[in-house]
Amino acid sequence: APSGLTATAISTSQIDLVCTDHATNETEHRIERSLSPTSGFIQVAINAFNDTTYSNTGRACGTRYYYRVRAYRASDSQFSGYSTVAEASTFPCAPSGLTALAVSASQINLAWTDTGSDETGFRIERSAHNVIDFREDARSATPDKRSVLESGDARLDTAISTAKLARHLRAQDLPA
């Protein structure tokens, strides 16, 4: 049976798999996926013999997936045992509907829609250049918090006064 199966999240929609192939006479590897570690596995791919990697794309953001692999030999229709189950969660879903309202020279109110359910917080980044040079600005305390009030600094005040402030918000699984 294949061994050492690992699953690694690459993005909000992709998980990559790698395993070790011990067979010398298999025809292919059959890859199965489930939302449960113990049941409900369905075949999602067939890899050629000795192909020990697979990219599972088109997955839902913020979702935990479970995988297992087994070898197949076509000459006698025999399967190996299954690998151990590997798991990974796609990256959290990005929030949507971000709005920024300058309420004074030193405060901007932010609001957004939380489209995920598994993040532990949000990282807020800002830039005075609209689309480049974003840097971390603040973190909300919980994933349920939808707005942040900020005290400005000289760069922020200048950006507000020249109407060139851009905001960028992304969900991220932040350390507790």
JOFENVEN-V263922 format. One record per residue. N is the residue number from 0. RES is the residue in one letter. OMEGA is omega in radians with two decimals (none if undefined). Layout:
n=N res=RES omega=OMEGA
n=N res=RES omega=OMEGA
This chain:
n=0 res=A omega=3.03
n=1 res=P omega=-3.14
n=2 res=S omega=3.07
n=3 res=G omega=-3.13
n=4 res=L omega=3.04
n=5 res=T omega=3.09
n=6 res=A omega=-3.10
n=7 res=T omega=3.07
n=8 res=A omega=-3.13
n=9 res=I omega=-3.09
n=10 res=S omega=3.08
n=11 res=T omega=-3.06
n=12 res=S omega=-3.08
n=13 res=Q omega=3.01
n=14 res=I omega=3.12
n=15 res=D omega=3.13
n=16 res=L omega=3.04
n=17 res=V omega=3.06
n=18 res=C omega=3.08
n=19 res=T omega=-3.11
n=20 res=D omega=3.14
n=21 res=H omega=-3.08
n=22 res=A omega=3.09
n=23 res=T omega=-3.08
n=24 res=N omega=3.11
n=25 res=E omega=3.09
n=26 res=T omega=-3.07
n=27 res=E omega=3.01
n=28 res=H omega=3.11
n=29 res=R omega=-3.07
n=30 res=I omega=-3.12
n=31 res=E omega=-3.12
n=32 res=R omega=3.08
n=33 res=S omega=3.00
n=34 res=L omega=3.13
n=35 res=S omega=-3.14
n=36 res=P omega=-3.02
n=37 res=T omega=-3.09
n=38 res=S omega=3.06
n=39 res=G omega=3.14
n=40 res=F omega=3.04
n=41 res=I omega=3.12
n=42 res=Q omega=-3.12
n=43 res=V omega=-3.12
n=44 res=A omega=2.99
n=45 res=I omega=3.09
n=46 res=N omega=3.06
n=47 res=A omega=3.13
n=48 res=F omega=-3.14
n=49 res=N omega=3.04
n=50 res=D omega=-2.99
n=51 res=T omega=3.10
n=52 res=T omega=3.09
n=53 res=Y omega=3.05
n=54 res=S omega=3.13
n=55 res=N omega=-3.08
n=56 res=T omega=3.10
n=57 res=G omega=3.14
n=58 res=R omega=3.11
n=59 res=A omega=3.13
n=60 res=C omega=3.06
n=61 res=G omega=-3.07
n=62 res=T omega=3.10
n=63 res=R omega=3.12
n=64 res=Y omega=3.12
n=65 res=Y omega=-3.08
n=66 res=Y omega=2.96
n=67 res=R omega=-3.06
n=68 res=V omega=2.99
n=69 res=R omega=3.13
n=70 res=A omega=3.12
n=71 res=Y omega=3.09
n=72 res=R omega=-3.06
n=73 res=A omega=-3.05
n=74 res=S omega=3.10
n=75 res=D omega=3.10
n=76 res=S omega=-3.12
n=77 res=Q omega=3.07
n=78 res=F omega=2.97
n=79 res=S omega=2.97
n=80 res=G omega=3.12
n=81 res=Y omega=2.95
n=82 res=S omega=2.97
n=83 res=T omega=-3.14
n=84 res=V omega=3.05
n=85 res=A omega=-3.12
n=86 res=E omega=3.04
n=87 res=A omega=3.06
n=88 res=S omega=3.03
n=89 res=T omega=-3.13
n=90 res=F omega=-3.13
n=91 res=P omega=3.09
n=92 res=C omega=3.11
n=93 res=A omega=3.05
n=94 res=P omega=3.14
n=95 res=S omega=3.03
n=96 res=G omega=-3.13
n=97 res=L omega=3.02
n=98 res=T omega=3.09
n=99 res=A omega=-3.12
n=100 res=L omega=3.07
n=101 res=A omega=-3.11
n=102 res=V omega=3.05
n=103 res=S omega=3.13
n=104 res=A omega=-3.10
n=105 res=S omega=-3.11
n=106 res=Q omega=3.04
n=107 res=I omega=3.06
n=108 res=N omega=3.10
n=109 res=L omega=3.04
n=110 res=A omega=3.13
n=111 res=W omega=3.08
n=112 res=T omega=3.11
n=113 res=D omega=-3.09
n=114 res=T omega=-3.13
n=115 res=G omega=3.12
n=116 res=S omega=-3.03
n=117 res=D omega=-3.13
n=118 res=E omega=3.13
n=119 res=T omega=3.12
n=120 res=G omega=3.13
n=121 res=F omega=3.01
n=122 res=R omega=3.14
n=123 res=I omega=-3.14
n=124 res=E omega=3.12
n=125 res=R omega=3.09
n=126 res=S omega=3.05
n=127 res=A omega=-3.07
n=128 res=H omega=3.08
n=129 res=N omega=-3.07
n=130 res=V omega=-3.12
n=131 res=I omega=3.04
n=132 res=D omega=3.08
n=133 res=F omega=3.06
n=134 res=R omega=-3.10
n=135 res=E omega=-3.08
n=136 res=D omega=-3.08
n=137 res=A omega=3.06
n=138 res=R omega=3.03
n=139 res=S omega=-3.04
n=140 res=A omega=-3.09
n=141 res=T omega=3.11
n=142 res=P omega=-3.12
n=143 res=D omega=-3.12
n=144 res=K omega=-3.05
n=145 res=R omega=3.14
n=146 res=S omega=-3.11
n=147 res=V omega=3.04
n=148 res=L omega=-3.07
n=149 res=E omega=2.95
n=150 res=S omega=-3.07
n=151 res=G omega=2.94
n=152 res=D omega=-3.05
n=153 res=A omega=-3.14
n=154 res=R omega=3.13
n=155 res=L omega=3.12
n=156 res=D omega=3.11
n=157 res=T omega=-3.13
n=158 res=A omega=3.12
n=159 res=I omega=-3.07
n=160 res=S omega=3.13
n=161 res=T omega=3.08
n=162 res=A omega=3.13
n=163 res=K omega=-3.13
n=164 res=L omega=3.06
n=165 res=A omega=3.10
n=166 res=R omega=-3.13
n=167 res=H omega=-3.10
n=168 res=L omega=3.09
n=169 res=R omega=3.05
n=170 res=A omega=3.12
n=171 res=Q omega=3.10
n=172 res=D omega=-3.06
n=173 res=L omega=3.08
n=174 res=P omega=-3.11
n=175 res=A omega=none
